[in-house]
Amino acid sequence: MVKKITVFFLYLIFLILSIMYFTPKSNFYYFAEKQLQKIDIIISTETIDDRLLTFKVEYLDVSYNEIQSAKIDSVTIKIFGIYNSLNFENIVLSSVAQSFLPLNIENIHIVYSILNPLNIKIHALGDFGETNIEFNFIGRVLHVVLNPSELMLQDYQHTLQKLNKNENGEFIYDKTF
């Protein structure tokens, strides 16, 4: 009996790994790129590397309404079904955004899991400080918690005034769509 259960779990693990390996990750990427084009976001000059369990896109130029908006060094996409994530590294925003926030973002990590299917969680780290963002699909609520850096506190007071400060020194932003 134990042998049959062991064999069953081995086959199950093999099936799950096979599905992750043979998932058409590049098709997901091109589908997302086409959906972004519908709202005037264009991704160009990227190089694509389809790896064993991940999909990596490097050297992206992002434009919105034909205006250069950001340069991204790399995006790592992990599609595992149960746990899916996007990891953006070294983002430099266009100088248009300089009056609102610092231009360098080290890392943005986006996670969607079927264990928490109603929420997308985002963690970002950059010259602005550290932020945790959660978007709820049912209530269509965006909740942002920002721990600002010294640079943000000194040079971007007008941006921080639009956020609510809590007793921990964090800045909170809530928006319902």
Disulfide bonds with the S-S distance in Angstrom:
none
